[in-house]
Amino acid sequence: MKKLIFSIVAMSLLAAASGFAQDAGIKKASGRLVSGFESALRMNSIESFIAAYSIADAQLQNLVDAENKRMGIVDGDPDRFTLEQAQAFMSRMKSNFSASFFGGIEALEIISGIYPKDLSITDFTAQKSYWEPPVAEISILAGTEGVELGIRISNLSLVDGRPRLGPSSRIEFEGYQAQDLIAFHIIEALKMEDAIYFADMVLPDADGLEALMEAMAESGGYSPDETPQVMLMQVRKRLIADFEKLIETGIERGILWSYIDNLWSGYSAELQGGLYQVSIPFEFTFRDTGYRIVLEYCTQLASDLSVFLPGEFVW
């Protein structure tokens, strides 16, 4: 298993035939990728972009062969990395990339009222990593009406000197991460005193929870016996009860939740293996009295920040 995990990470960093492409060539090829991304941004559709710029199966087979050769794994070895495994990782990457894109867009619209059709890309930088084999990352600056937004597409594989979406590629919206949207939804749920809304908007689906549990097991953490569907029902029941208790405690303290003013929320995250351990504090006021609540002991999947498992609320 450890060898397989290592192979997954290593493959995402592999360069194909022309790994020695000049930075100027990468910059030019990156420009075409950025142009395609701008179209996807304006159309609020990412599927065609992912299809156009992902590593093709034929190229993926070359990367698989190169990785097996590099690891000294011969035909018939049970640890041999296969095209089917690589395709599964690519499928997961596409799902994660799409979820992160739409999560970032949703955060822009909900939190700041910025719509993708109004954005235009003003600048970008393409950087070849100093790691070997080389990978690339692209930083994009987009703006509208004086507002600038940073977008980062990272862990791009270089195939024939061109950046391509590989097994570990990801997208991040600067200042508009999954945690920002989660914090927004929690404040809205408090104002509505609606624990069901909280669970619906914050909990991952069964597939996301399964990926989270797998990452926890690989990191030496808890590995449940329950199926993801059963585990999700159990977690949902607990979180709804915890949120209802939070609402009741506030009412006992004289808080009218519908009248609170959110002053600040943020988060701290510590990477541990394939997981982030996250803490989200909330500061708000009611009738000129300040309050602080912290959502502690949260777990988040590093490869897909939209997969988030809340912990417990602490006054």
Buried (B, 14 or more C-beta within 10 A) or exposed (E): EEEEEEBBEBBBBBBBEEBEBEBEBBBEBBEEBBEBBBEBBBEEBBEEBBEBBBBEEEBBBBBBEBBBEEBEBEEEEEEBBEBEBBBEBBEBBBBBBBBBBBBBBBBBBBBEEBEBEBBEBEEBEBBBBEEEBBBBBBBBBBBBEEEEBEBEBBBBBBBBBBBBBBBBBBBBBBEBBBBBBBBBBBBBBBBBBBBEBBBEBBBBEBEBBBBBBBBBEBEEEEEEEEEBEEBBEEBBEEBBEBBBEBBEEBEEEEBEBEEBEBEEBEBEBEEBEBBBBBBBBBBBEBEEEEBEBBBBEBBBBBBBBBBBBBBBBEE
